[in-house]
Amino acid sequence: MSARTGAAGMARRTVPRRAATDMGVRAVRRWLPLALLVAATSAAGQAPAAAADAGAAADARRLYLVVFSLGPAWDPARPPPEQPRFAEHGRNLKRLRDAGDIVMGARYADKGMIVLRAASEAAARAEIAGDPGVQAGIFTFDVNELRTFYPGYVGSPPR
């Protein structure tokens, strides 16, 4: 770091541009999942009246953050569609979305994440443990209960 003199004549520290960029990337990787979750999970708690009537049992389920990481069977030389059981993994996530069990999903860095509705952590773990991509070893996963403290919503980006 170097020191520069600011408008008030006081020395201030500056960070070289590359180091600042690297720090920014690390901060995004660390805080982006949390920011997305905080913003998105209120959609789970603020469902429209029709959805609330249709899914009273769904509202009683808890939210779990599932983070997918690349597993030992992932071949970095092959694109995702050529990984073993990758297509089946995608179909399983679609099934969970269609059933209303996935509140949101996103990718960041080399990870994927979903917010999953489930009756318990054991039920969430069992559901994801049965995922074809997890069973094939191309993904590992971690599950943690998600407790929302800021309501919000993350919409889809424009296409």
C-alpha positions, 0 to 999 in steps of 0.5 A: 500500500502507499500513502497519499495526501487527501483534501484535508492534508491527511495521509490516506492509504491506497490499495493498488488497483489489482489488489483492490480488484482481487479483494472485490472478487473475494468479497463478491464470492463470499457475500453474494450467496448471502445477499441473494438469499436474503433478497430472495427468501421473502418471496417464500414468505410473501406468497400471493393469496392464491398460492398461500391458499393452495400451499398452506402445508408448504408455508409450514416447511422450513427453508434450507440453503443447499450449496453444490460444489464440484465433486471428485467425479467432475472431469474438468476436461469435459463441458457440463453437458458431458459430465455423467448424469448431468442431464438427470441432475437438471431434470431433478432440479426441474422436478423440484421447481415444478413441485414448488420445493425450490424457492430460488437457484443460482450459480456463483464461482464454480458453485451452485445453490438452491433454497429448498423447502423441506419439513426438516434438515434430514428431509432436505439432505435425503432429497439432495442425496438422491440427486443423480449428479450427487450420486454420480459424484460430479457434485457434493453438497452442504445443507444448512437451515436458512433463517431470513431476517431481511425480506426481499425478492430477486427477480430474473435478469432480463433476457 
